[in-house]
Amino acid sequence: MSCPQIQFQNVSRAQFTCLQQAAGQQLNLVISGDNGSASDASGNNTITWNYDEAGSVLTLQAVKTTYLCFLVEQKLKSFVGSCP
């Protein structure tokens, strides 16, 4: 199942770097570069991301998930909010 994209405004480079590091520690995902996709170890959950530094916009999408989309959205919002 694929979930809708979620856009986050006013995301600084420092915040995005924090998110890249936290993704490995908290979500077991390797987020490298400003855009791409990553899957968890099970291969059952995949996210895509695109970070537009000029516009300070981060777009995330769960393109494959075993979870309900509203739970994925809550988790991603909480995750992004964890980086100052």
PDB file of N, CA, C and O in Angstrom:
ATOM      1  N   MET A   1       0.843  -1.170   0.000  1.00  0.00           N
ATOM      2  CA  MET A   1       0.000   0.000   0.000  1.00  0.00           C
ATOM      3  C   MET A   1       0.892   1.237   0.000  1.00  0.00           C
ATOM      4  O   MET A   1       1.907   1.272   0.695  1.00  0.00           O
ATOM      5  N   SER A   2       0.522   2.236  -0.766  1.00  0.00           N
ATOM      6  CA  SER A   2       1.238   3.500  -0.828  1.00  0.00           C
ATOM      7  C   SER A   2       0.429   4.575  -0.115  1.00  0.00           C
ATOM      8  O   SER A   2      -0.798   4.605  -0.216  1.00  0.00           O
ATOM      9  N   CYS A   3       1.110   5.450   0.599  1.00  0.00           N
ATOM     10  CA  CYS A   3       0.457   6.533   1.333  1.00  0.00           C
ATOM     11  C   CYS A   3       0.703   7.860   0.617  1.00  0.00           C
ATOM     12  O   CYS A   3       1.633   7.966  -0.182  1.00  0.00           O
ATOM     13  N   PRO A   4      -0.125   8.876   0.895  1.00  0.00           N
ATOM     14  CA  PRO A   4       0.077  10.198   0.285  1.00  0.00           C
ATOM     15  C   PRO A   4       1.402  10.824   0.727  1.00  0.00           C
ATOM     16  O   PRO A   4       1.933  10.512   1.793  1.00  0.00           O
ATOM     17  N   GLN A   5       1.913  11.703  -0.108  1.00  0.00           N
ATOM     18  CA  GLN A   5       3.113  12.468   0.241  1.00  0.00           C
ATOM     19  C   GLN A   5       2.801  13.417   1.384  1.00  0.00           C
ATOM     20  O   GLN A   5       1.679  13.903   1.526  1.00  0.00           O
ATOM     21  N   ILE A   6       3.827  13.670   2.200  1.00  0.00           N
ATOM     22  CA  ILE A   6       3.729  14.651   3.275  1.00  0.00           C
ATOM     23  C   ILE A   6       4.829  15.673   3.040  1.00  0.00           C
ATOM     24  O   ILE A   6       5.995  15.312   2.878  1.00  0.00           O
ATOM     25  N   GLN A   7       4.458  16.952   3.022  1.00  0.00           N
ATOM     26  CA  GLN A   7       5.439  18.015   2.835  1.00  0.00           C
ATOM     27  C   GLN A   7       5.664  18.757   4.135  1.00  0.00           C
ATOM     28  O   GLN A   7       4.723  19.077   4.861  1.00  0.00           O
ATOM     29  N   PHE A   8       6.941  19.025   4.418  1.00  0.00           N
ATOM     30  CA  PHE A   8       7.339  19.795   5.586  1.00  0.00           C
ATOM     31  C   PHE A   8       8.029  21.062   5.103  1.00  0.00           C
ATOM     32  O   PHE A   8       8.980  20.996   4.324  1.00  0.00           O
ATOM     33  N   GLN A   9       7.557  22.207   5.559  1.00  0.00           N
ATOM     34  CA  GLN A   9       8.095  23.504   5.162  1.00  0.00           C
ATOM     35  C   GLN A   9       9.151  23.957   6.173  1.00  0.00           C
ATOM     36  O   GLN A   9       9.180  23.484   7.309  1.00  0.00           O
ATOM     37  N   ASN A  10      10.013  24.875   5.745  1.00  0.00           N
ATOM     38  CA  ASN A  10      11.011  25.503   6.618  1.00  0.00           C
ATOM     39  C   ASN A  10      11.957  24.492   7.260  1.00  0.00           C
ATOM     40  O   ASN A  10      12.273  24.596   8.445  1.00  0.00           O
ATOM     41  N   VAL A  11      12.401  23.528   6.486  1.00  0.00           N
ATOM     42  CA  VAL A  11      13.357  22.528   6.964  1.00  0.00           C
ATOM     43  C   VAL A  11      14.755  22.986   6.554  1.00  0.00           C
ATOM     44  O   VAL A  11      15.076  23.061   5.368  1.00  0.00           O
ATOM     45  N   SER A  12      15.574  23.287   7.552  1.00  0.00           N
ATOM     46  CA  SER A  12      16.943  23.758   7.280  1.00  0.00           C
ATOM     47  C   SER A  12      17.852  22.582   6.939  1.00  0.00           C
ATOM     48  O   SER A  12      17.493  21.425   7.159  1.00  0.00           O
ATOM     49  N   ARG A  13      19.019  22.884   6.404  1.00  0.00           N
ATOM     50  CA  ARG A  13      20.008  21.842   6.107  1.00  0.00           C
ATOM     51  C   ARG A  13      20.398  21.116   7.393  1.00  0.00           C
ATOM     52  O   ARG A  13      20.562  19.896   7.393  1.00  0.00           O
ATOM     53  N   ALA A  14      20.546  21.864   8.489  1.00  0.00           N
ATOM     54  CA  ALA A  14      20.901  21.245   9.774  1.00  0.00           C
ATOM     55  C   ALA A  14      19.819  20.261  10.228  1.00  0.00           C
ATOM     56  O   ALA A  14      20.133  19.179  10.724  1.00  0.00           O
ATOM     57  N   GLN A  15      18.561  20.630  10.062  1.00  0.00           N
ATOM     58  CA  GLN A  15      17.468  19.724  10.422  1.00  0.00           C
ATOM     59  C   GLN A  15      17.483  18.475   9.546  1.00  0.00           C
ATOM     60  O   GLN A  15      17.307  17.362  10.040  1.00  0.00           O
ATOM     61  N   PHE A  16      17.694  18.664   8.251  1.00  0.00           N
ATOM     62  CA  PHE A  16      17.718  17.520   7.347  1.00  0.00           C
ATOM     63  C   PHE A  16      18.877  16.588   7.697  1.00  0.00           C
ATOM     64  O   PHE A  16      18.720  15.367   7.658  1.00  0.00           O
ATOM     65  N   THR A  17      20.026  17.144   8.034  1.00  0.00           N
ATOM     66  CA  THR A  17      21.171  16.327   8.442  1.00  0.00           C
ATOM     67  C   THR A  17      20.843  15.549   9.708  1.00  0.00           C
ATOM     68  O   THR A  17      21.185  14.372   9.829  1.00  0.00           O
ATOM     69  N   CYS A  18      20.183  16.205  10.646  1.00  0.00           N
ATOM     70  CA  CYS A  18      19.733  15.537  11.870  1.00  0.00           C
ATOM     71  C   CYS A  18      18.804  14.374  11.522  1.00  0.00           C
ATOM     72  O   CYS A  18      18.932  13.286  12.084  1.00  0.00           O
ATOM     73  N   LEU A  19      17.880  14.600  10.604  1.00  0.00           N
ATOM     74  CA  LEU A  19      16.935  13.557  10.195  1.00  0.00           C
ATOM     75  C   LEU A  19      17.646  12.378   9.538  1.00  0.00           C
ATOM     76  O   LEU A  19      17.292  11.221   9.766  1.00  0.00           O
ATOM     77  N   GLN A  20      18.646  12.682   8.724  1.00  0.00           N
ATOM     78  CA  GLN A  20      19.406  11.600   8.086  1.00  0.00           C
ATOM     79  C   GLN A  20      20.060  10.714   9.139  1.00  0.00           C
ATOM     80  O   GLN A  20      20.028   9.488   9.027  1.00  0.00           O
ATOM     81  N   GLN A  21      20.648  11.322  10.154  1.00  0.00           N
ATOM     82  CA  GLN A  21      21.313  10.563  11.216  1.00  0.00           C
ATOM     83  C   GLN A  21      20.287   9.796  12.053  1.00  0.00           C
ATOM     84  O   GLN A  21      20.489   8.625  12.373  1.00  0.00           O
ATOM     85  N   ALA A  22      19.203  10.457  12.398  1.00  0.00           N
ATOM     86  CA  ALA A  22      18.175   9.833  13.237  1.00  0.00           C
ATOM     87  C   ALA A  22      17.485   8.676  12.521  1.00  0.00           C
ATOM     88  O   ALA A  22      17.079   7.706  13.160  1.00  0.00           O
ATOM     89  N   ALA A  23      17.349   8.773  11.201  1.00  0.00           N
ATOM     90  CA  ALA A  23      16.682   7.705  10.441  1.00  0.00           C
ATOM     91  C   ALA A  23      17.410   6.383  10.614  1.00  0.00           C
ATOM     92  O   ALA A  23      16.784   5.333  10.759  1.00  0.00           O
ATOM     93  N   GLY A  24      18.716   6.439  10.598  1.00  0.00           N
ATOM     94  CA  GLY A  24      19.497   5.220  10.797  1.00  0.00           C
ATOM     95  C   GLY A  24      19.341   4.662  12.195  1.00  0.00           C
ATOM     96  O   GLY A  24      19.240   3.449  12.380  1.00  0.00           O
ATOM     97  N   GLN A  25      19.320   5.546  13.179  1.00  0.00           N
ATOM     98  CA  GLN A  25      19.248   5.114  14.574  1.00  0.00           C
ATOM     99  C   GLN A  25      17.844   4.684  14.973  1.00  0.00           C
ATOM    100  O   GLN A  25      17.679   3.663  15.640  1.00  0.00           O
ATOM    101  N   GLN A  26      16.827   5.449  14.573  1.00  0.00           N
ATOM    102  CA  GLN A  26      15.463   5.210  15.048  1.00  0.00           C
ATOM    103  C   GLN A  26      14.625   4.335  14.121  1.00  0.00           C
ATOM    104  O   GLN A  26      13.811   3.532  14.578  1.00  0.00           O
ATOM    105  N   LEU A  27      14.832   4.496  12.820  1.00  0.00           N
ATOM    106  CA  LEU A  27      13.979   3.804  11.856  1.00  0.00           C
ATOM    107  C   LEU A  27      14.701   2.700  11.099  1.00  0.00           C
ATOM    108  O   LEU A  27      14.082   1.976  10.319  1.00  0.00           O
ATOM    109  N   ASN A  28      16.005   2.564  11.320  1.00  0.00           N
ATOM    110  CA  ASN A  28      16.808   1.564  10.627  1.00  0.00           C
ATOM    111  C   ASN A  28      16.767   1.761   9.112  1.00  0.00           C
ATOM    112  O   ASN A  28      16.738   0.801   8.342  1.00  0.00           O
ATOM    113  N   LEU A  29      16.764   3.042   8.705  1.00  0.00           N
ATOM    114  CA  LEU A  29      16.772   3.402   7.287  1.00  0.00           C
ATOM    115  C   LEU A  29      17.995   4.253   6.987  1.00  0.00           C
ATOM    116  O   LEU A  29      18.364   5.115   7.785  1.00  0.00           O
ATOM    117  N   VAL A  30      18.618   4.021   5.855  1.00  0.00           N
ATOM    118  CA  VAL A  30      19.754   4.832   5.434  1.00  0.00           C
ATOM    119  C   VAL A  30      19.249   5.864   4.434  1.00  0.00           C
ATOM    120  O   VAL A  30      18.858   5.530   3.316  1.00  0.00           O
ATOM    121  N   ILE A  31      19.265   7.133   4.864  1.00  0.00           N
ATOM    122  CA  ILE A  31      18.849   8.236   3.992  1.00  0.00           C
ATOM    123  C   ILE A  31      20.113   8.978   3.597  1.00  0.00           C
ATOM    124  O   ILE A  31      20.702   9.695   4.405  1.00  0.00           O
ATOM    125  N   SER A  32      20.522   8.803   2.358  1.00  0.00           N
ATOM    126  CA  SER A  32      21.724   9.479   1.877  1.00  0.00           C
ATOM    127  C   SER A  32      21.367  10.311   0.655  1.00  0.00           C
ATOM    128  O   SER A  32      20.610   9.878  -0.213  1.00  0.00           O
ATOM    129  N   GLY A  33      21.918  11.493   0.608  1.00  0.00           N
ATOM    130  CA  GLY A  33      21.615  12.401  -0.491  1.00  0.00           C
ATOM    131  C   GLY A  33      20.324  13.142  -0.242  1.00  0.00           C
ATOM    132  O   GLY A  33      19.605  12.867   0.718  1.00  0.00           O
ATOM    133  N   ASP A  34      20.038  14.089  -1.121  1.00  0.00           N
ATOM    134  CA  ASP A  34      18.857  14.935  -0.961  1.00  0.00           C
ATOM    135  C   ASP A  34      17.577  14.288  -1.464  1.00  0.00           C
ATOM    136  O   ASP A  34      16.485  14.781  -1.180  1.00  0.00           O
ATOM    137  N   ASN A  35      17.692  13.195  -2.205  1.00  0.00           N
ATOM    138  CA  ASN A  35      16.490  12.489  -2.648  1.00  0.00           C
ATOM    139  C   ASN A  35      16.829  11.020  -2.874  1.00  0.00           C
ATOM    140  O   ASN A  35      17.977  10.657  -3.130  1.00  0.00           O
ATOM    141  N   GLY A  36      15.814  10.203  -2.775  1.00  0.00           N
ATOM    142  CA  GLY A  36      16.024   8.780  -2.976  1.00  0.00           C
ATOM    143  C   GLY A  36      14.947   7.965  -2.307  1.00  0.00           C
ATOM    144  O   GLY A  36      13.868   8.468  -1.993  1.00  0.00           O
ATOM    145  N   SER A  37      15.254   6.692  -2.090  1.00  0.00           N
ATOM    146  CA  SER A  37      14.324   5.803  -1.401  1.00  0.00           C
ATOM    147  C   SER A  37      15.129   4.855  -0.527  1.00  0.00           C
ATOM    148  O   SER A  37      16.304   4.588  -0.779  1.00  0.00           O
ATOM    149  N   ALA A  38      14.462   4.352   0.511  1.00  0.00           N
ATOM    150  CA  ALA A  38      15.117   3.415   1.425  1.00  0.00           C
ATOM    151  C   ALA A  38      14.068   2.461   1.978  1.00  0.00           C
ATOM    152  O   ALA A  38      12.911   2.831   2.177  1.00  0.00           O
ATOM    153  N   SER A  39      14.494   1.230   2.220  1.00  0.00           N
ATOM    154  CA  SER A  39      13.617   0.203   2.786  1.00  0.00           C
ATOM    155  C   SER A  39      14.187  -0.268   4.111  1.00  0.00           C
ATOM    156  O   SER A  39      15.396  -0.221   4.336  1.00  0.00           O
ATOM    157  N   ASP A  40      13.294  -0.726   4.989  1.00  0.00           N
ATOM    158  CA  ASP A  40      13.757  -1.314   6.244  1.00  0.00           C
ATOM    159  C   ASP A  40      14.315  -2.704   5.965  1.00  0.00           C
ATOM    160  O   ASP A  40      14.254  -3.193   4.837  1.00  0.00           O
ATOM    161  N   ALA A  41      14.861  -3.333   7.003  1.00  0.00           N
ATOM    162  CA  ALA A  41      15.519  -4.636   6.841  1.00  0.00           C
ATOM    163  C   ALA A  41      14.574  -5.711   6.310  1.00  0.00           C
ATOM    164  O   ALA A  41      15.001  -6.625   5.605  1.00  0.00           O
ATOM    165  N   SER A  42      13.290  -5.601   6.650  1.00  0.00           N
ATOM    166  CA  SER A  42      12.324  -6.608   6.198  1.00  0.00           C
ATOM    167  C   SER A  42      11.964  -6.447   4.726  1.00  0.00           C
ATOM    168  O   SER A  42      11.502  -7.387   4.081  1.00  0.00           O
ATOM    169  N   GLY A  43      12.185  -5.230   4.202  1.00  0.00           N
ATOM    170  CA  GLY A  43      11.787  -4.945   2.830  1.00  0.00           C
ATOM    171  C   GLY A  43      10.297  -4.679   2.683  1.00  0.00           C
ATOM    172  O   GLY A  43       9.803  -4.475   1.574  1.00  0.00           O
ATOM    173  N   ASN A  44       9.587  -4.681   3.797  1.00  0.00           N
ATOM    174  CA  ASN A  44       8.136  -4.464   3.767  1.00  0.00           C
ATOM    175  C   ASN A  44       7.732  -3.000   3.828  1.00  0.00           C
ATOM    176  O   ASN A  44       6.576  -2.665   3.567  1.00  0.00           O
ATOM    177  N   ASN A  45       8.672  -2.125   4.171  1.00  0.00           N
ATOM    178  CA  ASN A  45       8.371  -0.698   4.323  1.00  0.00           C
ATOM    179  C   ASN A  45       9.426   0.114   3.600  1.00  0.00           C
ATOM    180  O   ASN A  45      10.619  -0.002   3.880  1.00  0.00           O
ATOM    181  N   THR A  46       8.973   0.940   2.666  1.00  0.00           N
ATOM    182  CA  THR A  46       9.876   1.759   1.864  1.00  0.00           C
ATOM    183  C   THR A  46       9.384   3.194   1.855  1.00  0.00           C
ATOM    184  O   THR A  46       8.198   3.455   1.653  1.00  0.00           O
ATOM    185  N   ILE A  47      10.314   4.134   2.078  1.00  0.00           N
ATOM    186  CA  ILE A  47       9.963   5.550   1.970  1.00  0.00           C
ATOM    187  C   ILE A  47      10.791   6.193   0.865  1.00  0.00           C
ATOM    188  O   ILE A  47      11.889   5.743   0.537  1.00  0.00           O
ATOM    189  N   THR A  48      10.237   7.244   0.310  1.00  0.00           N
ATOM    190  CA  THR A  48      10.990   8.097  -0.607  1.00  0.00           C
ATOM    191  C   THR A  48      11.069   9.471   0.029  1.00  0.00           C
ATOM    192  O   THR A  48      10.221   9.841   0.841  1.00  0.00           O
ATOM    193  N   TRP A  49      12.083  10.218  -0.342  1.00  0.00           N
ATOM    194  CA  TRP A  49      12.242  11.567   0.169  1.00  0.00           C
ATOM    195  C   TRP A  49      12.816  12.468  -0.899  1.00  0.00           C
ATOM    196  O   TRP A  49      13.498  12.018  -1.820  1.00  0.00           O
ATOM    197  N   ASN A  50      12.529  13.741  -0.759  1.00  0.00           N
ATOM    198  CA  ASN A  50      13.117  14.768  -1.604  1.00  0.00           C
ATOM    199  C   ASN A  50      13.291  16.012  -0.745  1.00  0.00           C
ATOM    200  O   ASN A  50      12.321  16.559  -0.221  1.00  0.00           O
ATOM    201  N   TYR A  51      14.535  16.452  -0.607  1.00  0.00           N
ATOM    202  CA  TYR A  51      14.818  17.661   0.152  1.00  0.00           C
ATOM    203  C   TYR A  51      15.225  18.758  -0.815  1.00  0.00           C
ATOM    204  O   TYR A  51      16.210  18.625  -1.541  1.00  0.00           O
ATOM    205  N   ASP A  52      14.461  19.842  -0.822  1.00  0.00           N
ATOM    206  CA  ASP A  52      14.736  21.014  -1.657  1.00  0.00           C
ATOM    207  C   ASP A  52      15.317  22.083  -0.740  1.00  0.00           C
ATOM    208  O   ASP A  52      14.579  22.805  -0.069  1.00  0.00           O
ATOM    209  N   GLU A  53      16.637  22.179  -0.716  1.00  0.00           N
ATOM    210  CA  GLU A  53      17.295  23.123   0.195  1.00  0.00           C
ATOM    211  C   GLU A  53      16.939  24.565  -0.132  1.00  0.00           C
ATOM    212  O   GLU A  53      16.725  25.365   0.779  1.00  0.00           O
ATOM    213  N   ALA A  54      16.872  24.912  -1.403  1.00  0.00           N
ATOM    214  CA  ALA A  54      16.550  26.285  -1.790  1.00  0.00           C
ATOM    215  C   ALA A  54      15.166  26.702  -1.295  1.00  0.00           C
ATOM    216  O   ALA A  54      14.976  27.844  -0.874  1.00  0.00           O
ATOM    217  N   GLY A  55      14.212  25.794  -1.342  1.00  0.00           N
ATOM    218  CA  GLY A  55      12.860  26.094  -0.890  1.00  0.00           C
ATOM    219  C   GLY A  55      12.594  25.684   0.553  1.00  0.00           C
ATOM    220  O   GLY A  55      11.522  25.951   1.097  1.00  0.00           O
ATOM    221  N   SER A  56      13.589  25.027   1.174  1.00  0.00           N
ATOM    222  CA  SER A  56      13.472  24.531   2.561  1.00  0.00           C
ATOM    223  C   SER A  56      12.277  23.601   2.729  1.00  0.00           C
ATOM    224  O   SER A  56      11.555  23.665   3.724  1.00  0.00           O
ATOM    225  N   VAL A  57      12.083  22.725   1.723  1.00  0.00           N
ATOM    226  CA  VAL A  57      10.936  21.813   1.737  1.00  0.00           C
ATOM    227  C   VAL A  57      11.431  20.361   1.719  1.00  0.00           C
ATOM    228  O   VAL A  57      12.281  19.986   0.912  1.00  0.00           O
ATOM    229  N   LEU A  58      10.883  19.572   2.619  1.00  0.00           N
ATOM    230  CA  LEU A  58      11.158  18.138   2.655  1.00  0.00           C
ATOM    231  C   LEU A  58       9.867  17.403   2.357  1.00  0.00           C
ATOM    232  O   LEU A  58       8.848  17.629   3.011  1.00  0.00           O
ATOM    233  N   THR A  59       9.910  16.518   1.363  1.00  0.00           N
ATOM    234  CA  THR A  59       8.751  15.701   1.012  1.00  0.00           C
ATOM    235  C   THR A  59       9.081  14.246   1.328  1.00  0.00           C
ATOM    236  O   THR A  59      10.110  13.721   0.901  1.00  0.00           O
ATOM    237  N   LEU A  60       8.194  13.605   2.079  1.00  0.00           N
ATOM    238  CA  LEU A  60       8.343  12.193   2.429  1.00  0.00           C
ATOM    239  C   LEU A  60       7.111  11.434   1.968  1.00  0.00           C
ATOM    240  O   LEU A  60       6.000  11.965   1.976  1.00  0.00           O
ATOM    241  N   GLN A  61       7.319  10.186   1.566  1.00  0.00           N
ATOM    242  CA  GLN A  61       6.191   9.333   1.191  1.00  0.00           C
ATOM    243  C   GLN A  61       6.524   7.882   1.493  1.00  0.00           C
ATOM    244  O   GLN A  61       7.596   7.389   1.142  1.00  0.00           O
ATOM    245  N   ALA A  62       5.596   7.213   2.143  1.00  0.00           N
ATOM    246  CA  ALA A  62       5.704   5.765   2.311  1.00  0.00           C
ATOM    247  C   ALA A  62       5.112   5.139   1.049  1.00  0.00           C
ATOM    248  O   ALA A  62       3.896   5.139   0.859  1.00  0.00           O
ATOM    249  N   VAL A  63       5.966   4.616   0.203  1.00  0.00           N
ATOM    250  CA  VAL A  63       5.495   4.051  -1.068  1.00  0.00           C
ATOM    251  C   VAL A  63       5.161   2.571  -0.937  1.00  0.00           C
ATOM    252  O   VAL A  63       4.498   1.989  -1.795  1.00  0.00           O
ATOM    253  N   LYS A  64       5.632   1.976   0.152  1.00  0.00           N
ATOM    254  CA  LYS A  64       5.298   0.581   0.447  1.00  0.00           C
ATOM    255  C   LYS A  64       5.272   0.457   1.961  1.00  0.00           C
ATOM    256  O   LYS A  64       6.258   0.762   2.633  1.00  0.00           O
ATOM    257  N   THR A  65       4.155   0.013   2.492  1.00  0.00           N
ATOM    258  CA  THR A  65       4.062  -0.122   3.943  1.00  0.00           C
ATOM    259  C   THR A  65       3.051  -1.187   4.330  1.00  0.00           C
ATOM    260  O   THR A  65       2.078  -1.449   3.623  1.00  0.00           O
ATOM    261  N   THR A  66       3.320  -1.785   5.475  1.00  0.00           N
ATOM    262  CA  THR A  66       2.395  -2.762   6.038  1.00  0.00           C
ATOM    263  C   THR A  66       1.506  -2.105   7.094  1.00  0.00           C
ATOM    264  O   THR A  66       0.671  -2.767   7.711  1.00  0.00           O
ATOM    265  N   TYR A  67       1.693  -0.795   7.297  1.00  0.00           N
ATOM    266  CA  TYR A  67       0.943  -0.055   8.309  1.00  0.00           C
ATOM    267  C   TYR A  67      -0.143   0.795   7.669  1.00  0.00           C
ATOM    268  O   TYR A  67      -0.088   1.082   6.473  1.00  0.00           O
ATOM    269  N   LEU A  68      -1.120   1.194   8.455  1.00  0.00           N
ATOM    270  CA  LEU A  68      -2.144   2.123   7.983  1.00  0.00           C
ATOM    271  C   LEU A  68      -1.507   3.487   7.771  1.00  0.00           C
ATOM    272  O   LEU A  68      -0.634   3.900   8.534  1.00  0.00           O
ATOM    273  N   CYS A  69      -1.955   4.190   6.719  1.00  0.00           N
ATOM    274  CA  CYS A  69      -1.326   5.458   6.346  1.00  0.00           C
ATOM    275  C   CYS A  69      -1.380   6.507   7.457  1.00  0.00           C
ATOM    276  O   CYS A  69      -0.426   7.268   7.620  1.00  0.00           O
ATOM    277  N   PHE A  70      -2.461   6.564   8.216  1.00  0.00           N
ATOM    278  CA  PHE A  70      -2.525   7.585   9.252  1.00  0.00           C
ATOM    279  C   PHE A  70      -1.478   7.316  10.343  1.00  0.00           C
ATOM    280  O   PHE A  70      -0.990   8.257  10.968  1.00  0.00           O
ATOM    281  N   LEU A  71      -1.130   6.051  10.577  1.00  0.00           N
ATOM    282  CA  LEU A  71      -0.081   5.732  11.543  1.00  0.00           C
ATOM    283  C   LEU A  71       1.293   6.110  11.001  1.00  0.00           C
ATOM    284  O   LEU A  71       2.145   6.606  11.738  1.00  0.00           O
ATOM    285  N   VAL A  72       1.498   5.873   9.716  1.00  0.00           N
ATOM    286  CA  VAL A  72       2.753   6.258   9.073  1.00  0.00           C
ATOM    287  C   VAL A  72       2.911   7.770   9.132  1.00  0.00           C
ATOM    288  O   VAL A  72       3.989   8.271   9.452  1.00  0.00           O
ATOM    289  N   GLU A  73       1.839   8.502   8.825  1.00  0.00           N
ATOM    290  CA  GLU A  73       1.884   9.962   8.845  1.00  0.00           C
ATOM    291  C   GLU A  73       2.216  10.470  10.249  1.00  0.00           C
ATOM    292  O   GLU A  73       3.035  11.377  10.396  1.00  0.00           O
ATOM    293  N   GLN A  74       1.598   9.901  11.272  1.00  0.00           N
ATOM    294  CA  GLN A  74       1.886  10.309  12.648  1.00  0.00           C
ATOM    295  C   GLN A  74       3.357  10.066  12.989  1.00  0.00           C
ATOM    296  O   GLN A  74       4.014  10.921  13.583  1.00  0.00           O
ATOM    297  N   LYS A  75       3.860   8.907  12.610  1.00  0.00           N
ATOM    298  CA  LYS A  75       5.256   8.555  12.905  1.00  0.00           C
ATOM    299  C   LYS A  75       6.214   9.502  12.196  1.00  0.00           C
ATOM    300  O   LYS A  75       7.179   9.968  12.802  1.00  0.00           O
ATOM    301  N   LEU A  76       5.960   9.795  10.914  1.00  0.00           N
ATOM    302  CA  LEU A  76       6.846  10.681  10.169  1.00  0.00           C
ATOM    303  C   LEU A  76       6.806  12.102  10.730  1.00  0.00           C
ATOM    304  O   LEU A  76       7.848  12.750  10.832  1.00  0.00           O
ATOM    305  N   LYS A  77       5.630  12.591  11.090  1.00  0.00           N
ATOM    306  CA  LYS A  77       5.524  13.934  11.674  1.00  0.00           C
ATOM    307  C   LYS A  77       6.274  14.001  13.004  1.00  0.00           C
ATOM    308  O   LYS A  77       6.975  14.976  13.275  1.00  0.00           O
ATOM    309  N   SER A  78       6.132  12.990  13.814  1.00  0.00           N
ATOM    310  CA  SER A  78       6.836  12.939  15.094  1.00  0.00           C
ATOM    311  C   SER A  78       8.343  12.884  14.864  1.00  0.00           C
ATOM    312  O   SER A  78       9.113  13.551  15.555  1.00  0.00           O
ATOM    313  N   PHE A  79       8.745  12.092  13.901  1.00  0.00           N
ATOM    314  CA  PHE A  79      10.158  11.934  13.567  1.00  0.00           C
ATOM    315  C   PHE A  79      10.750  13.258  13.106  1.00  0.00           C
ATOM    316  O   PHE A  79      11.811  13.654  13.588  1.00  0.00           O
ATOM    317  N   VAL A  80      10.095  13.946  12.192  1.00  0.00           N
ATOM    318  CA  VAL A  80      10.589  15.227  11.696  1.00  0.00           C
ATOM    319  C   VAL A  80      10.605  16.257  12.817  1.00  0.00           C
ATOM    320  O   VAL A  80      11.523  17.073  12.897  1.00  0.00           O
ATOM    321  N   GLY A  81       9.607  16.226  13.672  1.00  0.00           N
ATOM    322  CA  GLY A  81       9.538  17.163  14.786  1.00  0.00           C
ATOM    323  C   GLY A  81      10.626  16.946  15.832  1.00  0.00           C
ATOM    324  O   GLY A  81      10.874  17.824  16.658  1.00  0.00           O
ATOM    325  N   SER A  82      11.273  15.788  15.804  1.00  0.00           N
ATOM    326  CA  SER A  82      12.296  15.486  16.801  1.00  0.00           C
ATOM    327  C   SER A  82      13.633  16.185  16.523  1.00  0.00           C
ATOM    328  O   SER A  82      14.505  16.212  17.391  1.00  0.00           O
ATOM    329  N   CYS A  83      13.796  16.740  15.341  1.00  0.00           N
ATOM    330  CA  CYS A  83      15.034  17.439  14.988  1.00  0.00           C
ATOM    331  C   CYS A  83      14.798  18.949  15.047  1.00  0.00           C
ATOM    332  O   CYS A  83      13.948  19.483  14.334  1.00  0.00           O
ATOM    333  N   PRO A  84      15.560  19.625  15.905  1.00  0.00           N
ATOM    334  CA  PRO A  84      15.357  21.082  16.061  1.00  0.00           C
ATOM    335  C   PRO A  84      15.798  21.877  14.856  1.00  0.00           C
ATOM    336  O   PRO A  84      15.686  23.103  14.849  1.00  0.00           O
TER     337      PRO A  84
END
